């Protein structure tokens, strides 16, 4: 298979949006694979950036998918997250994609916990950049208002705007610019339906292919 991502290896780590079969671990990974990339995705429900610096217990479950293989879910009470440095050493990616946003957005609080978010983000970014690997931070979607998890358009916009200022030298993909509020249907205001994840996977893969990190690694087009 040839595509514009041929020869590029991605490591994706994320919270619940990547932790179930049919979520982004399926749709985004499939889109990147279709362009020739190699992809290893690790999802761990309810994790924050620091959970990928020092692994922690993840009682709501994890999921792993390597390239075109099946999604392997662990719903046991002993599931844990992973240290990103260990995953980098295992898979040797050119690019790490981080999909952690909803869990640090403070949807249940009056406002985003800015200081804590900054500490969490820097702890993870510093670990990744110390390995001299390019990185992309994927922001969350609009979702839908009125769900039980407290996600509102105003709160998600505030959290996304904050993340955009904190993740450098990782590139930030503002997912809110890829859809209109409420465009991608959800099951609970935050997690999407199969249609929603298909739309998100399509949009995110196109945005990833336009990043400077990918452009720097793309294979030159063969002469015609």
N, C-alpha and C positions, 0 to 999 in steps of 0.2 A: 504494500500500500504506500502510495506517495501522497503527500499533502504539504501544506505550508508549515506544518508542525513536525514534519519528519525529522528525527534525530534529536528532538527536544524531550527531555524527561521532566515530568511534573510530579511533585509531591503535594497533595492537597490535605490540609487538616481543617476540621471544622466541628462545630457544635451540632445541635439536633437537626439542622437543615441538611446534614450529610449522614445522619445516623440511622437511616431506614432505607430499605430497598424501595426504589421508586422515587426517592428524593434526589437531591443533586448528585449524590454518589452514583446514581444511575444516569440521569439525563445529562449533566454537565460532562461527566466522564465519557459517555458515549460520543458526545460532540467533539471532544478533544481527540479521542481515539480515531474518529473518522477522518481527522486531518493529519494522521500519521504519528501523533504523540504517543509516548509511553506515560502511563498515569498510575500512581498509587494513591488511593484516597483512604483516609482514616477519619471516622466521625465518632464523636463522643458526646452524648446528650448532656446538656446543661453545663458544659465546660466553659471556663473563661480562659484568657490567654495564659495565665499562670499555671493552668492545669497541664499545659504542654511544655512547661519548663520543669516542673516537678510533678510527675504523674500522681493522679489521685483516684480514689474509688469513684466509679460512675454507676450508681445503682439503677439508673434509668436506661442504661444500655449503650453499646458501641457497635460499630460496623466497619468492616474493612473490605476493600475491593482492589485487586491488582490487575491492571490492564483490562482485558475483556472477560475476566473471570467473574464468577458469581459474587454477589454481596454476601459476606459472612457476618451475621449478626450475633452478638453476645448479649443476651438479656438476663444473665445470671447476676446474683448479688455480689459477685467478686470481680466483675469487669472493671478495668482501669483504663485511664488515658495513657498516652505515651509521651516520652521525652522527645521533642522535635530533633534534638541533636542525634539521638539514636536512630531516628527514622532517616535523617539525612545521610548518616554513615551507612545505613543499610541500602538505600535506594539510589544514592548519588544523583539527585535531581539537578537540573540546571536552574529550575524555578520552583519556589515554594509558594503555594497559594493558601492564604489563611481565610477561612470563612467563619469568623467569630464576630458577632455584632449584637444579636438580640440579647444574649446573656449578660452583656455589659451596658445595656441601654437604660437600665433603671425604669422600666415601664411601670413598675409598681410604686415608684417614688415620685416625689413632687417634681424633681429635676434630675438630669443626668449627673451621677456622682463623678464629677470631672477629675478630681485629683486621683481617685482610685483607678479610674479608667486609664489615665495617663501612666500610672505605675504598671498596670497590667500589660498594656500595649508595649511599653518600652522593654519590659522583662522578656517578652517573646521576640520582638524585633531584634534586640541585641543578640540573642542566642543565634538567630538565623544569620544575621549579617556577619557574625564572628566566623561563620563557616564559609564566608565569601560566596554565598549563593544569592541570586536575584530573588526578589519576593514581590508578590502582589497581594494586597488585602482586598477581599471582596466584601463590599458593604451589603447590608440586608435590604430586603424588598419593602415596599410600602405595607403589604399585608392588607387587612381590612379592619375597620374600626368596629368596636362593639363586642369583640371576643372576650373570653374569660381571662386571657393573659395580660390584659391591660395595654395592648399595643394601640397607639393612636398615631395619626399622621403627624401631628405636631411633635410627639416624642421621638418618633423614628427619624424625622428630619433633623431634630436637634442632635441626636446621637450620631447620625451619619455625618453631619457637618463637623462635629467634634473629631470623629475618627479620621476624617480627611486631613486634619491638622497634626495628627500624632504619629502616623505610620511611616513617615519617611525614614530611611531611604526606600522602603517598599513603595510601590505605586498603589494608588487607591482607585478602585473602580466604584463609582457611585451608582449603585443599582437603581436608585430612585430616578436617575436620568434615563433609565432604560424602559420605564413603564409609566403609566399614569396611575395616580392613587386608586387602589382597589381593582386595578385591571386584571391582576393574576388571582384567580379565586383561591380561597383558603378553606380549611376545615375548622379552624378555631381563631381566626384573625391573624395568626402568625405562621402556621405551617400550611403548606399549600395542598391543593388537590393534585391529581395526576396531571391535569391540564396545566395547572399553575407551575408545576416543576418542569414540565416540558417547555413552557414559554420562558421560564427563568434560565434553564439550561441553554436554550438557543441564544438568548440575549447575552448571557454571561460569556459563552464561548466566543462570540463575535467580538465582545469588548476585550477579552483576554488577548485575542489575536492582534488587536490594535495597540497593545501596550508597547512601550519602549523595550521592556525586558524581552518580549518575544521578537520584536523587530531586530534586535541585536543578534539574535540566534538563528533567524530564518535562513534556510538554504537559498542561495541565489538561484534565480530561475534559469533553467537550462536554455541555451540558445536554440532558436527555432531554425 
